[in-house]
């Protein structure tokens, strides 16, 4: 039975997608949500086999997990079907597993943008077997760019449901105008957190290395369960170098992201 929050999981029977399923189930249990598990085949004769495989995957889960899942095997183009499902179901998150940003490109090809870049549905990218039953720390970087803070509401929503603390990490820039923008965005984020009673702390990095190296080292040091970051400025998720570094972080911390341009 579908109820919200709803987690949409594209599933291809790989270990990568199995990790995404586990993560979405943990989220659903904590938030009293549900999971929509979907597989897409190209031609009708393949549908029966896929349905049997999907049934076996679900049968191997616990009874409690099984109650949370709605499954569908669809016929068509995977990119188009995921896009349609997102538009119709309006999931809280699309949960996808990957080896990294390059892994997304390898698995879904250049058409990945059809799935996520033209949608305001946030994406949770997971690597490995990171658990989400206890989310205590969410790290959220922000800069002078307006788009960098447009993940705030999604991160705050997750923090509120889990009782987590958001660590707000500001970038620093030698450009005076950029520094002014960072200061302004910090005030905006702080006000939002205070108005919504979200536990948060401001973090100043030592600025001894580049920002993203220090950001990821910090997230690892505080054992963050999620890094929340957005991308925009006409760049694609799979080709954005900063997002690639965040997604491919050595700590295998799941990344919550959304295309900020679709939120305007």
C-alpha positions as CSV (number, residue, x, y, z in Angstrom):
1,X,0.0,0.0,0.0
2,X,1.4,3.4,-1.0
3,X,1.5,6.0,1.7
4,X,3.8,9.0,2.2
5,X,6.6,9.7,2.6
6,X,7.2,7.6,-0.5
7,X,10.6,6.4,-1.6
8,X,11.0,5.5,-5.3
9,X,13.7,2.9,-6.0
10,X,14.7,2.0,-9.6
11,X,15.7,-1.6,-9.3
12,X,17.8,-3.7,-11.7
13,X,18.6,-6.7,-9.4
14,X,22.2,-5.5,-8.9
15,X,23.9,-5.3,-5.5
16,X,24.0,-1.5,-6.0
17,X,20.2,-1.3,-6.4
18,X,19.8,-3.7,-3.5
19,X,21.7,-1.3,-1.3
20,X,19.4,1.4,-2.3
21,X,16.4,-0.7,-1.5
22,X,17.7,-1.5,2.0
23,X,18.3,2.2,2.6
24,X,14.9,3.2,1.4
25,X,13.3,0.6,3.7
26,X,15.2,2.0,6.7
27,X,13.9,5.4,5.9
28,X,10.4,4.1,5.5
29,X,10.4,2.4,8.8
30,X,11.6,5.5,10.6
31,X,9.2,7.8,8.9
32,X,6.2,5.5,8.6
33,X,6.6,5.7,4.9
34,X,6.5,3.2,2.0
35,X,8.7,2.1,-0.9
36,X,7.8,1.9,-4.6
37,X,10.1,-0.6,-6.2
38,X,10.2,-0.5,-9.9
39,X,11.9,-2.5,-12.6
40,X,11.7,-1.7,-16.3
41,X,12.0,-4.2,-19.2
42,X,12.3,-3.3,-22.8
43,X,9.8,-5.9,-24.3
44,X,6.7,-7.6,-23.0
45,X,8.1,-11.2,-23.1
46,X,10.7,-10.2,-20.4
47,X,8.0,-9.0,-18.0
48,X,7.1,-12.3,-16.5
49,X,10.7,-13.3,-15.7
50,X,11.3,-9.9,-14.1
51,X,8.1,-10.1,-12.0
52,X,9.3,-13.5,-10.7
53,X,12.7,-12.1,-9.9
54,X,11.2,-9.1,-8.2
55,X,8.9,-11.3,-6.2
56,X,11.8,-13.4,-5.0
57,X,13.7,-10.2,-3.9
58,X,10.7,-9.2,-1.8
59,X,10.0,-12.7,-0.5
60,X,13.6,-12.8,1.0
61,X,12.8,-9.7,3.0
62,X,11.3,-9.6,6.5
63,X,7.5,-9.5,6.8
64,X,7.8,-6.0,8.2
65,X,9.7,-4.9,5.1
66,X,7.3,-6.6,2.7
67,X,4.4,-4.6,4.1
68,X,6.0,-1.4,3.0
69,X,6.7,-2.3,-0.6
70,X,4.6,-1.8,-3.7
71,X,6.3,-3.3,-6.8
72,X,5.8,-2.8,-10.5
73,X,7.5,-4.2,-13.6
74,X,7.0,-1.7,-16.4
75,X,7.6,-2.0,-20.1
76,X,9.4,0.7,-21.9
77,X,12.4,3.0,-21.6
78,X,13.9,3.1,-18.1
79,X,14.6,6.8,-18.2
80,X,11.1,7.7,-19.4
81,X,9.4,5.3,-17.0
82,X,11.2,6.6,-14.0
83,X,10.4,10.1,-15.0
84,X,6.7,9.2,-15.4
85,X,6.6,7.5,-12.0
86,X,8.2,10.5,-10.4
87,X,5.6,12.8,-12.0
88,X,2.6,10.6,-11.1
89,X,3.7,9.4,-7.6
90,X,5.4,12.5,-6.4
91,X,7.8,10.6,-4.2
92,X,9.6,12.2,-1.3
93,X,12.9,10.9,-2.6
94,X,14.2,8.9,-5.5
95,X,16.8,6.5,-3.9
96,X,19.5,5.2,-6.2
97,X,22.7,3.3,-5.7
98,X,25.9,3.9,-7.5
99,X,29.7,3.3,-7.4
100,X,30.1,7.0,-7.7
101,X,29.2,9.9,-10.0
102,X,31.0,8.0,-12.9
103,X,29.0,5.0,-11.8
104,X,25.7,6.8,-12.4
105,X,26.9,7.7,-15.8
106,X,27.9,4.1,-16.5
107,X,24.7,2.6,-15.3
108,X,22.2,5.1,-16.6
109,X,24.1,6.7,-19.4
110,X,23.7,10.3,-20.5
111,X,19.9,9.9,-20.2
112,X,20.3,10.1,-16.4
113,X,19.5,13.8,-16.7
114,X,16.0,12.8,-17.9
115,X,15.5,11.1,-14.6
116,X,16.7,13.7,-12.1
117,X,17.8,17.0,-13.7
118,X,14.4,17.9,-15.0
119,X,12.6,17.1,-11.7
120,X,12.3,18.9,-8.4
121,X,12.2,15.5,-6.7
122,X,15.3,15.2,-4.5
123,X,17.7,12.3,-5.1
124,X,19.4,10.3,-2.4
125,X,22.5,8.6,-3.9
126,X,23.9,5.8,-1.8
127,X,27.1,3.8,-2.0
128,X,27.9,0.6,-0.1
129,X,25.8,-0.5,2.9
130,X,25.5,2.7,4.9
131,X,22.6,2.5,7.4
132,X,20.0,5.2,7.9
133,X,18.1,3.9,10.9
134,X,19.8,6.6,13.1
135,X,20.6,9.8,11.3
136,X,22.3,12.1,13.8
137,X,24.4,14.3,11.6
138,X,23.7,15.9,8.2
139,X,26.5,18.0,6.7
140,X,25.3,20.8,4.3
141,X,27.8,23.0,2.4
142,X,26.8,26.4,1.2
143,X,28.5,29.2,-0.8
144,X,27.8,32.6,-2.2
145,X,25.5,31.1,-4.9
146,X,21.8,31.2,-4.2
147,X,21.5,27.7,-5.5
148,X,23.7,26.3,-2.9
149,X,21.2,26.8,-0.2
150,X,18.1,25.5,-2.1
151,X,18.7,22.1,-0.6
152,X,17.9,23.5,2.8
153,X,14.3,22.5,3.1
154,X,14.9,18.9,2.1
155,X,17.8,18.6,4.5
156,X,15.8,20.3,7.3
157,X,12.8,17.9,6.6
158,X,15.1,14.9,7.0
159,X,16.7,16.4,10.1
160,X,13.4,17.0,11.7
161,X,12.1,13.5,11.1
162,X,15.2,11.9,12.5
163,X,16.0,14.4,15.2
164,X,19.3,15.1,13.5
165,X,21.6,18.1,13.7
166,X,22.6,19.9,10.5
167,X,26.2,21.0,10.3
168,X,26.3,24.1,8.0
169,X,29.7,24.5,6.4
170,X,30.3,27.7,4.6
171,X,32.8,28.0,1.8
172,X,35.3,30.9,1.8
173,X,36.4,33.0,-1.1
174,X,39.0,35.7,-1.5
175,X,36.6,37.6,-3.6
176,X,35.0,40.2,-1.4
177,X,31.6,40.1,-3.2
178,X,31.6,36.3,-2.8
179,X,32.3,36.6,0.9
180,X,29.4,39.0,1.2
181,X,27.2,36.5,-0.6
182,X,28.3,33.7,1.7
183,X,27.5,35.8,4.8
184,X,24.1,36.6,3.4
185,X,23.3,33.0,2.7
186,X,24.4,32.0,6.1
187,X,21.9,34.4,7.6
188,X,19.2,33.0,5.4
189,X,19.9,29.4,6.3
190,X,20.2,30.3,10.0
191,X,16.9,32.0,10.0
192,X,15.2,29.1,8.2
193,X,16.6,26.6,10.8
194,X,15.6,28.7,13.7
195,X,12.1,29.3,12.4
196,X,11.6,25.6,11.8
197,X,13.2,24.5,15.1
198,X,16.0,22.6,13.4
199,X,19.0,21.7,15.5
200,X,22.1,23.1,13.7
201,X,25.6,24.3,14.1
202,X,27.8,26.5,12.0
203,X,31.2,25.1,11.0
204,X,34.4,27.0,10.1
205,X,36.9,24.9,8.2
206,X,40.6,25.5,8.8
207,X,41.2,26.6,5.1
208,X,44.5,24.7,4.9
209,X,43.3,22.7,1.9
210,X,40.7,23.2,-0.9
211,X,37.2,23.5,0.4
212,X,35.8,20.2,-0.9
213,X,38.7,18.2,0.6
214,X,38.2,19.8,4.0
215,X,34.4,19.4,3.6
216,X,34.6,15.7,3.0
217,X,37.2,15.2,5.7
218,X,35.0,17.0,8.2
219,X,31.9,14.9,7.2
220,X,34.0,11.8,7.8
221,X,35.3,13.1,11.2
222,X,31.8,13.7,12.5
223,X,30.5,10.4,11.1
224,X,27.9,12.2,9.0
225,X,25.1,10.0,7.8
226,X,24.1,12.4,4.9
227,X,25.8,15.1,2.9
228,X,23.2,17.5,1.4
229,X,24.3,19.5,-1.6
230,X,22.6,20.9,-4.7
231,X,23.9,21.6,-8.2
232,X,22.8,24.1,-10.8
233,X,24.3,26.9,-13.1
234,X,23.4,24.8,-16.1
235,X,25.7,22.0,-15.1
236,X,24.7,18.3,-15.0
237,X,25.0,16.1,-12.0
238,X,27.2,13.6,-13.7
239,X,29.6,16.2,-15.1
240,X,29.7,18.6,-12.1
241,X,33.2,18.2,-10.7
242,X,32.2,19.3,-7.2
243,X,29.2,16.9,-7.1
244,X,31.4,14.1,-8.4
245,X,33.8,14.6,-5.5
246,X,31.0,14.6,-3.0
247,X,29.3,11.6,-4.4
248,X,32.5,9.6,-4.7
249,X,33.6,10.5,-1.1
250,X,35.8,7.8,0.5
251,X,33.6,7.7,3.5
252,X,30.7,6.4,1.4
253,X,28.3,8.9,2.9
254,X,25.0,9.0,1.0
255,X,24.3,12.3,-0.8
256,X,21.0,14.2,-0.8
257,X,20.8,16.4,-3.9
258,X,18.3,18.1,-6.1
259,X,18.5,20.3,-9.3
260,X,18.1,23.8,-7.9
261,X,17.0,25.2,-11.2
262,X,13.8,23.1,-11.0
263,X,12.9,24.7,-7.6
264,X,12.8,28.3,-8.8
